[in-house]
């Protein structure tokens, strides 16, 4: 009988949209969100790293006040 070493890797991604004043704070808040997610395994959390950060432009009419006015 022969012995084989097999390594299997799997990569999954989760995307968070965070409102923040700075990129560093947004990253920190995203990690807080991830840590509080009970569906994510401890091992996945331990290996998590940021792969992409980009500021997003909000669509016109997406402010909290605009949302409230839509209900009127």
Predicted model as a PDB file, atoms N, CA, C, CB and O in Angstrom, pLDDT in the B-factor column:
MODEL        1                                                                  
ATOM      1  N   UNK A   1       0.850  -1.170   0.000  1.00 91.00           N  
ATOM      2  CA  UNK A   1       0.000   0.000   0.000  1.00 91.00           C  
ATOM      3  C   UNK A   1       0.892   1.228   0.000  1.00 91.00           C  
ATOM      4  CB  UNK A   1      -0.965   0.001   1.217  1.00 91.00           C  
ATOM      5  O   UNK A   1       1.898   1.272   0.709  1.00 91.00           O  
ATOM      6  N   UNK A   2       0.523   2.231  -0.799  1.00 92.00           N  
ATOM      7  CA  UNK A   2       1.270   3.485  -0.886  1.00 92.00           C  
ATOM      8  C   UNK A   2       0.601   4.553  -0.023  1.00 92.00           C  
ATOM      9  CB  UNK A   2       1.373   3.962  -2.355  1.00 92.00           C  
ATOM     10  O   UNK A   2      -0.596   4.479   0.255  1.00 92.00           O  
ATOM     11  N   UNK A   3       1.379   5.534   0.391  1.00 86.00           N  
ATOM     12  CA  UNK A   3       0.853   6.648   1.166  1.00 86.00           C  
ATOM     13  C   UNK A   3       0.952   7.912   0.320  1.00 86.00           C  
ATOM     14  CB  UNK A   3       1.621   6.811   2.514  1.00 86.00           C  
ATOM     15  O   UNK A   3       1.987   8.195  -0.283  1.00 86.00           O  
ATOM     16  N   UNK A   4      -0.138   8.660   0.290  1.00 88.00           N  
ATOM     17  CA  UNK A   4      -0.193   9.894  -0.485  1.00 88.00           C  
ATOM     18  C   UNK A   4      -0.562  11.056   0.426  1.00 88.00           C  
ATOM     19  CB  UNK A   4      -1.206   9.770  -1.646  1.00 88.00           C  
ATOM     20  O   UNK A   4      -1.402  10.928   1.316  1.00 88.00           O  
ATOM     21  N   UNK A   5       0.076  12.179   0.188  1.00 86.00           N  
ATOM     22  CA  UNK A   5      -0.304  13.406   0.883  1.00 86.00           C  
ATOM     23  C   UNK A   5      -1.174  14.209  -0.066  1.00 86.00           C  
ATOM     24  CB  UNK A   5       0.954  14.232   1.346  1.00 86.00           C  
ATOM     25  O   UNK A   5      -0.768  14.521  -1.186  1.00 86.00           O  
ATOM     26  N   UNK A   6      -2.355  14.536   0.385  1.00 87.00           N  
ATOM     27  CA  UNK A   6      -3.301  15.293  -0.432  1.00 87.00           C  
ATOM     28  C   UNK A   6      -3.684  16.559   0.310  1.00 87.00           C  
ATOM     29  CB  UNK A   6      -4.560  14.449  -0.768  1.00 87.00           C  
ATOM     30  O   UNK A   6      -4.126  16.499   1.457  1.00 87.00           O  
ATOM     31  N   UNK A   7      -3.520  17.698  -0.330  1.00 82.00           N  
ATOM     32  CA  UNK A   7      -3.949  18.966   0.256  1.00 82.00           C  
ATOM     33  C   UNK A   7      -5.111  19.486  -0.558  1.00 82.00           C  
ATOM     34  CB  UNK A   7      -2.785  20.006   0.301  1.00 82.00           C  
ATOM     35  O   UNK A   7      -5.011  19.625  -1.777  1.00 82.00           O  
ATOM     36  N   UNK A   8      -6.205  19.772   0.106  1.00 80.00           N  
ATOM     37  CA  UNK A   8      -7.393  20.291  -0.558  1.00 80.00           C  
ATOM     38  C   UNK A   8      -7.668  21.681  -0.003  1.00 80.00           C  
ATOM     39  CB  UNK A   8      -8.625  19.344  -0.357  1.00 80.00           C  
ATOM     40  O   UNK A   8      -7.753  21.867   1.210  1.00 80.00           O  
ATOM     41  N   UNK A   9      -7.805  22.642  -0.883  1.00 78.00           N  
ATOM     42  CA  UNK A   9      -8.070  24.014  -0.464  1.00 78.00           C  
ATOM     43  C   UNK A   9      -9.431  24.456  -0.983  1.00 78.00           C  
ATOM     44  CB  UNK A   9      -6.963  24.969  -0.965  1.00 78.00           C  
ATOM     45  O   UNK A   9      -9.876  24.045  -2.054  1.00 78.00           O  
ATOM     46  N   UNK A  10     -10.058  25.281  -0.211  1.00 78.00           N  
ATOM     47  CA  UNK A  10     -11.338  25.833  -0.610  1.00 78.00           C  
ATOM     48  C   UNK A  10     -11.372  27.294  -0.213  1.00 78.00           C  
ATOM     49  CB  UNK A  10     -12.512  25.053   0.028  1.00 78.00           C  
ATOM     50  O   UNK A  10     -11.046  27.638   0.923  1.00 78.00           O  
ATOM     51  N   UNK A  11     -11.756  28.137  -1.117  1.00 86.00           N  
ATOM     52  CA  UNK A  11     -11.815  29.562  -0.838  1.00 86.00           C  
ATOM     53  C   UNK A  11     -13.246  30.042  -1.035  1.00 86.00           C  
ATOM     54  CB  UNK A  11     -10.834  30.352  -1.745  1.00 86.00           C  
ATOM     55  O   UNK A  11     -13.854  29.824  -2.083  1.00 86.00           O  
ATOM     56  N   UNK A  12     -13.758  30.683  -0.029  1.00 89.00           N  
ATOM     57  CA  UNK A  12     -15.071  31.321  -0.142  1.00 89.00           C  
ATOM     58  C   UNK A  12     -14.918  32.777   0.260  1.00 89.00           C  
ATOM     59  CB  UNK A  12     -16.144  30.599   0.746  1.00 89.00           C  
ATOM     60  O   UNK A  12     -13.968  33.143   0.953  1.00 89.00           O  
ATOM     61  N   UNK A  13     -15.836  33.588  -0.167  1.00 91.00           N  
ATOM     62  CA  UNK A  13     -15.770  35.016   0.110  1.00 91.00           C  
ATOM     63  C   UNK A  13     -17.088  35.474   0.709  1.00 91.00           C  
ATOM     64  CB  UNK A  13     -15.445  35.817  -1.170  1.00 91.00           C  
ATOM     65  O   UNK A  13     -18.152  34.947   0.384  1.00 91.00           O  
ATOM     66  N   UNK A  14     -17.001  36.459   1.585  1.00 92.00           N  
ATOM     67  CA  UNK A  14     -18.175  37.148   2.105  1.00 92.00           C  
ATOM     68  C   UNK A  14     -17.938  38.634   1.881  1.00 92.00           C  
ATOM     69  CB  UNK A  14     -18.430  36.818   3.633  1.00 92.00           C  
ATOM     70  O   UNK A  14     -16.837  39.139   2.103  1.00 92.00           O  
ATOM     71  N   UNK A  15     -18.962  39.313   1.448  1.00 93.00           N  
ATOM     72  CA  UNK A  15     -18.851  40.744   1.168  1.00 93.00           C  
ATOM     73  C   UNK A  15     -19.710  41.510   2.159  1.00 93.00           C  
ATOM     74  CB  UNK A  15     -19.276  41.066  -0.293  1.00 93.00           C  
ATOM     75  O   UNK A  15     -20.862  41.153   2.409  1.00 93.00           O  
ATOM     76  N   UNK A  16     -19.143  42.559   2.716  1.00 93.00           N  
ATOM     77  CA  UNK A  16     -19.848  43.422   3.653  1.00 93.00           C  
ATOM     78  C   UNK A  16     -19.854  44.833   3.098  1.00 93.00           C  
ATOM     79  CB  UNK A  16     -19.195  43.381   5.061  1.00 93.00           C  
ATOM     80  O   UNK A  16     -18.850  45.292   2.554  1.00 93.00           O  
ATOM     81  N   UNK A  17     -20.966  45.519   3.229  1.00 92.00           N  
ATOM     82  CA  UNK A  17     -21.071  46.923   2.863  1.00 92.00           C  
ATOM     83  C   UNK A  17     -21.190  47.700   4.168  1.00 92.00           C  
ATOM     84  CB  UNK A  17     -22.299  47.195   1.900  1.00 92.00           C  
ATOM     85  O   UNK A  17     -22.187  47.580   4.880  1.00 92.00           O  
ATOM     86  N   UNK A  18     -20.168  48.500   4.479  1.00 93.00           N  
ATOM     87  CA  UNK A  18     -20.050  49.173   5.760  1.00 93.00           C  
ATOM     88  C   UNK A  18     -20.042  50.684   5.560  1.00 93.00           C  
ATOM     89  CB  UNK A  18     -18.780  48.718   6.496  1.00 93.00           C  
ATOM     90  O   UNK A  18     -19.273  51.200   4.749  1.00 93.00           O  
ATOM     91  N   UNK A  19     -20.893  51.390   6.295  1.00 92.00           N  
ATOM     92  CA  UNK A  19     -20.861  52.851   6.302  1.00 92.00           C  
ATOM     93  C   UNK A  19     -19.840  53.297   7.335  1.00 92.00           C  
ATOM     94  CB  UNK A  19     -22.273  53.455   6.609  1.00 92.00           C  
ATOM     95  O   UNK A  19     -19.922  52.903   8.498  1.00 92.00           O  
ATOM     96  N   UNK A  20     -18.887  54.106   6.927  1.00 92.00           N  
ATOM     97  CA  UNK A  20     -17.825  54.531   7.819  1.00 92.00           C  
ATOM     98  C   UNK A  20     -17.168  55.784   7.276  1.00 92.00           C  
ATOM     99  CB  UNK A  20     -16.791  53.418   8.007  1.00 92.00           C  
ATOM    100  O   UNK A  20     -17.317  56.120   6.101  1.00 92.00           O  
ATOM    101  N   UNK A  21     -16.438  56.475   8.145  1.00 91.00           N  
ATOM    102  CA  UNK A  21     -15.726  57.684   7.749  1.00 91.00           C  
ATOM    103  C   UNK A  21     -14.362  57.385   7.123  1.00 91.00           C  
ATOM    104  CB  UNK A  21     -15.550  58.587   8.948  1.00 91.00           C  
ATOM    105  O   UNK A  21     -13.807  58.231   6.421  1.00 91.00           O  
ATOM    106  N   UNK A  22     -13.815  56.182   7.372  1.00 93.00           N  
ATOM    107  CA  UNK A  22     -12.491  55.861   6.830  1.00 93.00           C  
ATOM    108  C   UNK A  22     -12.418  54.396   6.421  1.00 93.00           C  
ATOM    109  CB  UNK A  22     -11.392  56.179   7.861  1.00 93.00           C  
ATOM    110  O   UNK A  22     -13.203  53.564   6.876  1.00 93.00           O  
ATOM    111  N   UNK A  23     -11.463  54.104   5.557  1.00 93.00           N  
ATOM    112  CA  UNK A  23     -11.271  52.734   5.098  1.00 93.00           C  
ATOM    113  C   UNK A  23     -10.854  51.822   6.250  1.00 93.00           C  
ATOM    114  CB  UNK A  23     -10.223  52.688   3.984  1.00 93.00           C  
ATOM    115  O   UNK A  23     -11.366  50.710   6.375  1.00 93.00           O  
ATOM    116  N   UNK A  24      -9.927  52.285   7.096  1.00 94.00           N  
ATOM    117  CA  UNK A  24      -9.467  51.473   8.220  1.00 94.00           C  
ATOM    118  C   UNK A  24     -10.605  51.125   9.171  1.00 94.00           C  
ATOM    119  CB  UNK A  24      -8.368  52.201   8.977  1.00 94.00           C  
ATOM    120  O   UNK A  24     -10.721  49.988   9.629  1.00 94.00           O  
ATOM    121  N   UNK A  25     -11.442  52.115   9.462  1.00 94.00           N  
ATOM    122  CA  UNK A  25     -12.580  51.866  10.348  1.00 94.00           C  
ATOM    123  C   UNK A  25     -13.574  50.912   9.694  1.00 94.00           C  
ATOM    124  CB  UNK A  25     -13.277  53.186  10.716  1.00 94.00           C  
ATOM    125  O   UNK A  25     -14.143  50.053  10.368  1.00 94.00           O  
ATOM    126  N   UNK A  26     -13.786  51.056   8.390  1.00 94.00           N  
ATOM    127  CA  UNK A  26     -14.703  50.165   7.677  1.00 94.00           C  
ATOM    128  C   UNK A  26     -14.213  48.723   7.741  1.00 94.00           C  
ATOM    129  CB  UNK A  26     -14.856  50.609   6.213  1.00 94.00           C  
ATOM    130  O   UNK A  26     -15.006  47.805   7.952  1.00 94.00           O  
ATOM    131  N   UNK A  27     -12.912  48.520   7.558  1.00 95.00           N  
ATOM    132  CA  UNK A  27     -12.339  47.169   7.643  1.00 95.00           C  
ATOM    133  C   UNK A  27     -12.537  46.604   9.043  1.00 95.00           C  
ATOM    134  CB  UNK A  27     -10.832  47.185   7.279  1.00 95.00           C  
ATOM    135  O   UNK A  27     -12.930  45.449   9.206  1.00 95.00           O  
ATOM    136  N   UNK A  28     -12.263  47.419  10.043  1.00 95.00           N  
ATOM    137  CA  UNK A  28     -12.434  46.982  11.432  1.00 95.00           C  
ATOM    138  C   UNK A  28     -13.882  46.594  11.709  1.00 95.00           C  
ATOM    139  CB  UNK A  28     -11.992  48.088  12.400  1.00 95.00           C  
ATOM    140  O   UNK A  28     -14.142  45.579  12.357  1.00 95.00           O  
ATOM    141  N   UNK A  29     -14.810  47.387  11.228  1.00 95.00           N  
ATOM    142  CA  UNK A  29     -16.234  47.092  11.437  1.00 95.00           C  
ATOM    143  C   UNK A  29     -16.656  45.837  10.677  1.00 95.00           C  
ATOM    144  CB  UNK A  29     -17.096  48.285  10.996  1.00 95.00           C  
ATOM    145  O   UNK A  29     -17.489  45.069  11.159  1.00 95.00           O  
ATOM    146  N   UNK A  30     -16.086  45.629   9.500  1.00 95.00           N  
ATOM    147  CA  UNK A  30     -16.404  44.415   8.737  1.00 95.00           C  
ATOM    148  C   UNK A  30     -15.947  43.175   9.494  1.00 95.00           C  
ATOM    149  CB  UNK A  30     -15.744  44.460   7.342  1.00 95.00           C  
ATOM    150  O   UNK A  30     -16.655  42.169   9.532  1.00 95.00           O  
ATOM    151  N   UNK A  31     -14.754  43.250  10.099  1.00 95.00           N  
ATOM    152  CA  UNK A  31     -14.284  42.117  10.902  1.00 95.00           C  
ATOM    153  C   UNK A  31     -15.183  41.903  12.115  1.00 95.00           C  
ATOM    154  CB  UNK A  31     -12.832  42.343  11.355  1.00 95.00           C  
ATOM    155  O   UNK A  31     -15.439  40.762  12.497  1.00 95.00           O  
ATOM    156  N   UNK A  32     -15.661  42.977  12.719  1.00 96.00           N  
ATOM    157  CA  UNK A  32     -16.600  42.849  13.844  1.00 96.00           C  
ATOM    158  C   UNK A  32     -17.875  42.145  13.395  1.00 96.00           C  
ATOM    159  CB  UNK A  32     -16.940  44.236  14.435  1.00 96.00           C  
ATOM    160  O   UNK A  32     -18.386  41.267  14.090  1.00 96.00           O  
ATOM    161  N   UNK A  33     -18.384  42.537  12.227  1.00 94.00           N  
ATOM    162  CA  UNK A  33     -19.577  41.884  11.675  1.00 94.00           C  
ATOM    163  C   UNK A  33     -19.330  40.397  11.446  1.00 94.00           C  
ATOM    164  CB  UNK A  33     -19.997  42.555  10.357  1.00 94.00           C  
ATOM    165  O   UNK A  33     -20.160  39.555  11.789  1.00 94.00           O  
ATOM    166  N   UNK A  34     -18.176  40.090  10.862  1.00 94.00           N  
ATOM    167  CA  UNK A  34     -17.841  38.700  10.584  1.00 94.00           C  
ATOM    168  C   UNK A  34     -17.753  37.896  11.886  1.00 94.00           C  
ATOM    169  CB  UNK A  34     -16.514  38.615   9.807  1.00 94.00           C  
ATOM    170  O   UNK A  34     -18.271  36.783  11.973  1.00 94.00           O  
ATOM    171  N   UNK A  35     -17.092  38.472  12.894  1.00 95.00           N  
ATOM    172  CA  UNK A  35     -16.930  37.782  14.172  1.00 95.00           C  
ATOM    173  C   UNK A  35     -18.266  37.483  14.836  1.00 95.00           C  
ATOM    174  CB  UNK A  35     -16.072  38.609  15.104  1.00 95.00           C  
ATOM    175  O   UNK A  35     -18.402  36.474  15.527  1.00 95.00           O  
ATOM    176  N   UNK A  36     -19.241  38.340  14.636  1.00 96.00           N  
ATOM    177  CA  UNK A  36     -20.542  38.146  15.283  1.00 96.00           C  
ATOM    178  C   UNK A  36     -21.467  37.215  14.501  1.00 96.00           C  
ATOM    179  CB  UNK A  36     -21.221  39.482  15.472  1.00 96.00           C  
ATOM    180  O   UNK A  36     -22.555  36.885  14.975  1.00 96.00           O  
ATOM    181  N   UNK A  37     -21.054  36.792  13.323  1.00 94.00           N  
ATOM    182  CA  UNK A  37     -21.887  35.916  12.487  1.00 94.00           C  
ATOM    183  C   UNK A  37     -21.754  34.469  12.951  1.00 94.00           C  
ATOM    184  CB  UNK A  37     -21.490  36.040  10.992  1.00 94.00           C  
ATOM    185  O   UNK A  37     -20.699  33.857  12.785  1.00 94.00           O  
ATOM    186  N   UNK A  38     -22.814  33.924  13.527  1.00 94.00           N  
ATOM    187  CA  UNK A  38     -22.787  32.567  14.085  1.00 94.00           C  
ATOM    188  C   UNK A  38     -22.731  31.492  13.002  1.00 94.00           C  
ATOM    189  CB  UNK A  38     -24.007  32.342  14.959  1.00 94.00           C  
ATOM    190  O   UNK A  38     -22.424  30.338  13.302  1.00 94.00           O  
ATOM    191  N   UNK A  39     -23.019  31.845  11.761  1.00 92.00           N  
ATOM    192  CA  UNK A  39     -22.990  30.856  10.683  1.00 92.00           C  
ATOM    193  C   UNK A  39     -21.570  30.563  10.180  1.00 92.00           C  
ATOM    194  CB  UNK A  39     -23.848  31.337   9.529  1.00 92.00           C  
ATOM    195  O   UNK A  39     -21.351  29.582   9.470  1.00 92.00           O  
ATOM    196  N   UNK A  40     -20.616  31.412  10.549  1.00 91.00           N  
ATOM    197  CA  UNK A  40     -19.243  31.250  10.076  1.00 91.00           C  
ATOM    198  C   UNK A  40     -18.452  30.447  11.100  1.00 91.00           C  
ATOM    199  CB  UNK A  40     -18.573  32.629   9.821  1.00 91.00           C  
ATOM    200  O   UNK A  40     -18.481  30.752  12.292  1.00 91.00           O  
ATOM    201  N   UNK A  41     -17.751  29.427  10.636  1.00 90.00           N  
ATOM    202  CA  UNK A  41     -16.987  28.570  11.545  1.00 90.00           C  
ATOM    203  C   UNK A  41     -15.782  29.303  12.132  1.00 90.00           C  
ATOM    204  CB  UNK A  41     -16.524  27.311  10.816  1.00 90.00           C  
ATOM    205  O   UNK A  41     -15.283  30.270  11.557  1.00 90.00           O  
ATOM    206  N   UNK A  42     -15.333  28.828  13.272  1.00 91.00           N  
ATOM    207  CA  UNK A  42     -14.169  29.411  13.937  1.00 91.00           C  
ATOM    208  C   UNK A  42     -12.938  29.327  13.032  1.00 91.00           C  
ATOM    209  CB  UNK A  42     -13.899  28.694  15.279  1.00 91.00           C  
ATOM    210  O   UNK A  42     -12.172  30.287  12.942  1.00 91.00           O  
ATOM    211  N   UNK A  43     -12.745  28.204  12.371  1.00 89.00           N  
ATOM    212  CA  UNK A  43     -11.589  28.022  11.488  1.00 89.00           C  
ATOM    213  C   UNK A  43     -11.627  29.027  10.338  1.00 89.00           C  
ATOM    214  CB  UNK A  43     -11.550  26.581  10.934  1.00 89.00           C  
ATOM    215  O   UNK A  43     -10.595  29.589   9.972  1.00 89.00           O  
ATOM    216  N   UNK A  44     -12.808  29.256   9.768  1.00 91.00           N  
ATOM    217  CA  UNK A  44     -12.926  30.214   8.669  1.00 91.00           C  
ATOM    218  C   UNK A  44     -12.571  31.612   9.163  1.00 91.00           C  
ATOM    219  CB  UNK A  44     -14.356  30.196   8.072  1.00 91.00           C  
ATOM    220  O   UNK A  44     -11.854  32.353   8.490  1.00 91.00           O  
ATOM    221  N   UNK A  45     -13.078  31.965  10.339  1.00 92.00           N  
ATOM    222  CA  UNK A  45     -12.786  33.283  10.906  1.00 92.00           C  
ATOM    223  C   UNK A  45     -11.292  33.460  11.161  1.00 92.00           C  
ATOM    224  CB  UNK A  45     -13.566  33.485  12.207  1.00 92.00           C  
ATOM    225  O   UNK A  45     -10.736  34.526  10.899  1.00 92.00           O  
ATOM    226  N   UNK A  46     -10.648  32.420  11.671  1.00 90.00           N  
ATOM    227  CA  UNK A  46      -9.221  32.504  11.974  1.00 90.00           C  
ATOM    228  C   UNK A  46      -8.373  32.706  10.720  1.00 90.00           C  
ATOM    229  CB  UNK A  46      -8.772  31.249  12.698  1.00 90.00           C  
ATOM    230  O   UNK A  46      -7.304  33.312  10.788  1.00 90.00           O  
ATOM    231  N   UNK A  47      -8.838  32.208   9.584  1.00 90.00           N  
ATOM    232  CA  UNK A  47      -8.092  32.325   8.335  1.00 90.00           C  
ATOM    233  C   UNK A  47      -8.547  33.490   7.459  1.00 90.00           C  
ATOM    234  CB  UNK A  47      -8.210  31.049   7.561  1.00 90.00           C  
ATOM    235  O   UNK A  47      -8.014  33.695   6.368  1.00 90.00           O  
ATOM    236  N   UNK A  48      -9.521  34.245   7.929  1.00 93.00           N  
ATOM    237  CA  UNK A  48     -10.078  35.338   7.127  1.00 93.00           C  
ATOM    238  C   UNK A  48      -9.068  36.465   6.959  1.00 93.00           C  
ATOM    239  CB  UNK A  48     -11.360  35.875   7.771  1.00 93.00           C  
ATOM    240  O   UNK A  48      -8.332  36.808   7.884  1.00 93.00           O  
ATOM    241  N   UNK A  49      -9.053  37.020   5.781  1.00 93.00           N  
ATOM    242  CA  UNK A  49      -8.219  38.187   5.504  1.00 93.00           C  
ATOM    243  C   UNK A  49      -8.914  39.040   4.460  1.00 93.00           C  
ATOM    244  CB  UNK A  49      -6.799  37.768   5.023  1.00 93.00           C  
ATOM    245  O   UNK A  49      -9.711  38.544   3.664  1.00 93.00           O  
ATOM    246  N   UNK A  50      -8.607  40.313   4.472  1.00 94.00           N  
ATOM    247  CA  UNK A  50      -9.210  41.242   3.511  1.00 94.00           C  
ATOM    248  C   UNK A  50      -8.597  40.997   2.142  1.00 94.00           C  
ATOM    249  CB  UNK A  50      -9.005  42.727   3.951  1.00 94.00           C  
ATOM    250  O   UNK A  50      -7.376  40.976   1.993  1.00 94.00           O  
ATOM    251  N   UNK A  51      -9.448  40.811   1.148  1.00 92.00           N  
ATOM    252  CA  UNK A  51      -8.935  40.599  -0.204  1.00 92.00           C  
ATOM    253  C   UNK A  51      -9.209  41.797  -1.112  1.00 92.00           C  
ATOM    254  CB  UNK A  51      -9.553  39.344  -0.805  1.00 92.00           C  
ATOM    255  O   UNK A  51      -8.609  41.917  -2.180  1.00 92.00           O  
ATOM    256  N   UNK A  52     -10.112  42.684  -0.690  1.00 90.00           N  
ATOM    257  CA  UNK A  52     -10.490  43.795  -1.553  1.00 90.00           C  
ATOM    258  C   UNK A  52     -11.231  44.839  -0.734  1.00 90.00           C  
ATOM    259  CB  UNK A  52     -11.359  43.308  -2.736  1.00 90.00           C  
ATOM    260  O   UNK A  52     -12.102  44.498   0.066  1.00 90.00           O  
ATOM    261  N   UNK A  53     -10.893  46.104  -0.929  1.00 94.00           N  
ATOM    262  CA  UNK A  53     -11.614  47.218  -0.305  1.00 94.00           C  
ATOM    263  C   UNK A  53     -11.748  48.316  -1.340  1.00 94.00           C  
ATOM    264  CB  UNK A  53     -10.879  47.742   0.983  1.00 94.00           C  
ATOM    265  O   UNK A  53     -10.762  48.717  -1.959  1.00 94.00           O  
ATOM    266  N   UNK A  54     -12.953  48.796  -1.529  1.00 92.00           N  
ATOM    267  CA  UNK A  54     -13.173  49.897  -2.463  1.00 92.00           C  
ATOM    268  C   UNK A  54     -14.324  50.746  -1.969  1.00 92.00           C  
ATOM    269  CB  UNK A  54     -13.454  49.373  -3.891  1.00 92.00           C  
ATOM    270  O   UNK A  54     -15.373  50.226  -1.588  1.00 92.00           O  
ATOM    271  N   UNK A  55     -14.129  52.044  -1.976  1.00 90.00           N  
ATOM    272  CA  UNK A  55     -15.207  52.942  -1.592  1.00 90.00           C  
ATOM    273  C   UNK A  55     -16.314  52.875  -2.638  1.00 90.00           C  
ATOM    274  CB  UNK A  55     -14.688  54.393  -1.430  1.00 90.00           C  
ATOM    275  O   UNK A  55     -16.047  52.883  -3.840  1.00 90.00           O  
ATOM    276  N   UNK A  56     -17.534  52.810  -2.180  1.00 89.00           N  
ATOM    277  CA  UNK A  56     -18.688  52.727  -3.058  1.00 89.00           C  
ATOM    278  C   UNK A  56     -19.429  54.058  -3.067  1.00 89.00           C  
ATOM    279  CB  UNK A  56     -19.624  51.587  -2.621  1.00 89.00           C  
ATOM    280  O   UNK A  56     -19.577  54.703  -2.030  1.00 89.00           O  
ATOM    281  N   UNK A  57     -19.886  54.455  -4.228  1.00 81.00           N  
ATOM    282  CA  UNK A  57     -20.722  55.644  -4.308  1.00 81.00           C  
ATOM    283  C   UNK A  57     -22.159  55.239  -4.049  1.00 81.00           C  
ATOM    284  CB  UNK A  57     -20.580  56.345  -5.686  1.00 81.00           C  
ATOM    285  O   UNK A  57     -22.658  54.261  -4.605  1.00 81.00           O  
ATOM    286  N   UNK A  58     -22.810  56.005  -3.199  1.00 74.00           N  
ATOM    287  CA  UNK A  58     -24.206  55.707  -2.897  1.00 74.00           C  
ATOM    288  C   UNK A  58     -25.083  56.230  -4.023  1.00 74.00           C  
ATOM    289  CB  UNK A  58     -24.629  56.326  -1.537  1.00 74.00           C  
ATOM    290  O   UNK A  58     -24.858  57.329  -4.531  1.00 74.00           O  
ATOM    291  N   UNK A  59     -26.075  55.454  -4.411  1.00 68.00           N  
ATOM    292  CA  UNK A  59     -27.011  55.942  -5.428  1.00 68.00           C  
ATOM    293  C   UNK A  59     -27.750  57.177  -4.921  1.00 68.00           C  
ATOM    294  CB  UNK A  59     -28.019  54.836  -5.817  1.00 68.00           C  
ATOM    295  O   UNK A  59     -27.999  57.316  -3.724  1.00 68.00           O  
ATOM    296  N   UNK A  60     -28.087  58.048  -5.819  1.00 67.00           N  
ATOM    297  CA  UNK A  60     -28.819  59.252  -5.447  1.00 67.00           C  
ATOM    298  C   UNK A  60     -30.127  58.842  -4.768  1.00 67.00           C  
ATOM    299  CB  UNK A  60     -29.094  60.152  -6.696  1.00 67.00           C  
ATOM    300  O   UNK A  60     -30.802  57.909  -5.204  1.00 67.00           O  
ATOM    301  N   UNK A  61     -30.464  59.545  -3.713  1.00 60.00           N  
ATOM    302  CA  UNK A  61     -31.708  59.228  -3.013  1.00 60.00           C  
ATOM    303  C   UNK A  61     -31.556  58.081  -2.033  1.00 60.00           C  
ATOM    304  CB  UNK A  61     -32.785  58.896  -4.004  1.00 60.00           C  
ATOM    305  O   UNK A  61     -32.553  57.470  -1.650  1.00 60.00           O  
ATOM    306  N   UNK A  62     -30.329  57.770  -1.615  1.00 61.00           N  
ATOM    307  CA  UNK A  62     -30.104  56.633  -0.728  1.00 61.00           C  
ATOM    308  C   UNK A  62     -29.812  57.060   0.714  1.00 61.00           C  
ATOM    309  CB  UNK A  62     -28.959  55.794  -1.253  1.00 61.00           C  
ATOM    310  O   UNK A  62     -29.406  56.234   1.532  1.00 61.00           O  
ATOM    311  N   UNK A  63     -30.015  58.336   1.027  1.00 64.00           N  
ATOM    312  CA  UNK A  63     -29.770  58.783   2.387  1.00 64.00           C  
ATOM    313  C   UNK A  63     -30.913  58.336   3.297  1.00 64.00           C  
ATOM    314  CB  UNK A  63     -29.604  60.313   2.434  1.00 64.00           C  
ATOM    315  O   UNK A  63     -31.989  57.974   2.822  1.00 64.00           O  
ATOM    316  N   UNK A  64     -30.674  58.364   4.584  1.00 65.00           N  
ATOM    317  CA  UNK A  64     -31.707  57.976   5.550  1.00 65.00           C  
ATOM    318  C   UNK A  64     -32.934  58.868   5.418  1.00 65.00           C  
ATOM    319  CB  UNK A  64     -31.159  58.043   6.985  1.00 65.00           C  
ATOM    320  O   UNK A  64     -34.065  58.390   5.510  1.00 65.00           O  
ATOM    321  N   UNK A  65     -32.713  60.169   5.202  1.00 62.00           N  
ATOM    322  CA  UNK A  65     -33.826  61.097   5.040  1.00 62.00           C  
ATOM    323  C   UNK A  65     -34.638  60.756   3.796  1.00 62.00           C  
ATOM    324  CB  UNK A  65     -33.316  62.538   4.960  1.00 62.00           C  
ATOM    325  O   UNK A  65     -35.868  60.798   3.829  1.00 62.00           O  
ATOM    326  N   UNK A  66     -33.962  60.418   2.703  1.00 65.00           N  
ATOM    327  CA  UNK A  66     -34.668  60.031   1.481  1.00 65.00           C  
ATOM    328  C   UNK A  66     -35.498  58.778   1.705  1.00 65.00           C  
ATOM    329  CB  UNK A  66     -33.678  59.807   0.338  1.00 65.00           C  
ATOM    330  O   UNK A  66     -36.617  58.678   1.203  1.00 65.00           O  
ATOM    331  N   UNK A  67     -34.961  57.823   2.451  1.00 63.00           N  
ATOM    332  CA  UNK A  67     -35.701  56.589   2.739  1.00 63.00           C  
ATOM    333  C   UNK A  67     -36.963  56.889   3.540  1.00 63.00           C  
ATOM    334  CB  UNK A  67     -34.813  55.592   3.505  1.00 63.00           C  
ATOM    335  O   UNK A  67     -38.024  56.323   3.278  1.00 63.00           O  
ATOM    336  N   UNK A  68     -36.839  57.783   4.520  1.00 65.00           N  
ATOM    337  CA  UNK A  68     -37.990  58.146   5.331  1.00 65.00           C  
ATOM    338  C   UNK A  68     -39.038  58.858   4.485  1.00 65.00           C  
ATOM    339  CB  UNK A  68     -37.562  59.029   6.504  1.00 65.00           C  
ATOM    340  O   UNK A  68     -40.235  58.615   4.642  1.00 65.00           O  
ATOM    341  N   UNK A  69     -38.595  59.730   3.596  1.00 64.00           N  
ATOM    342  CA  UNK A  69     -39.532  60.463   2.748  1.00 64.00           C  
ATOM    343  C   UNK A  69     -40.267  59.552   1.769  1.00 64.00           C  
ATOM    344  CB  UNK A  69     -38.799  61.544   1.984  1.00 64.00           C  
ATOM    345  O   UNK A  69     -41.382  59.871   1.356  1.00 64.00           O  
ATOM    346  N   UNK A  70     -39.668  58.430   1.392  1.00 64.00           N  
ATOM    347  CA  UNK A  70     -40.322  57.500   0.482  1.00 64.00           C  
ATOM    348  C   UNK A  70     -41.564  56.887   1.113  1.00 64.00           C  
ATOM    349  CB  UNK A  70     -39.354  56.404   0.064  1.00 64.00           C  
ATOM    350  O   UNK A  70     -42.513  56.526   0.417  1.00 64.00           O  
ATOM    351  N   UNK A  71     -41.548  56.774   2.441  1.00 59.00           N  
ATOM    352  CA  UNK A  71     -42.672  56.164   3.148  1.00 59.00           C  
ATOM    353  C   UNK A  71     -43.863  57.116   3.290  1.00 59.00           C  
ATOM    354  CB  UNK A  71     -42.224  55.701   4.520  1.00 59.00           C  
ATOM    355  O   UNK A  71     -44.952  56.684   3.668  1.00 59.00           O  
ATOM    356  N   UNK A  72     -43.671  58.401   2.993  1.00 57.00           N  
ATOM    357  CA  UNK A  72     -44.751  59.380   3.167  1.00 57.00           C  
ATOM    358  C   UNK A  72     -45.701  59.394   2.002  1.00 57.00           C  
ATOM    359  CB  UNK A  72     -44.184  60.757   3.362  1.00 57.00           C  
ATOM    360  O   UNK A  72     -46.662  60.164   1.999  1.00 57.00           O  
TER     361      UNK A  72                                                      
ENDMDL                                                                          
END                                                                             
